[in-house]
Amino acid sequence: MKIKDIANLAEISKESIRYYESLGLLKPVRNQNGYREYSDSDLNDLFFILNLKKLNLKLDEIQILMALKNQETSIQCKSETLNFLDTHINILKEKIAFKEQSLKILEKIESIVSISDGIKDEEKIIPLLKKFEGESL
């Protein structure tokens, strides 16, 4: 497949594909006239990359996973993969906990505002918002 074919199939730009290649994430062969020739395996790798991006992994993290994916299966490879996944699972759990806390606080604020009779609600809302100080995920 040519670059335009794989770009159309993946619904991304040719520039993105070239960028992934420059990072070593894709490694198409070049034919005699220098054009990139993408295989079904390259297409699978591209979809793997795009799916990891949907999981909010950064490109440097995707590079790590691609390297692990392309390694020969071993106990070390398995261990590195599990460590990587465990780290990201814990990060995701922290983000979920923060989002759940944020939702509860916003629901409390909504409740205060919905029953408001025009009296100063800031005294009730500001302590709730202070829970966000120093927090970000």
PyMOL commands that set and color helices and strands:
alter all, ss='L'
color gray80, all
select helices_A, chain A and resi 3-10+14-22+40-54+59-70+75-114+122-130
alter helices_A, ss='H'
color red, helices_A
select strands_A, chain A and resi 29-30+36-37
alter strands_A, ss='S'
color yellow, strands_A
deselect
rebuild
show_as cartoon
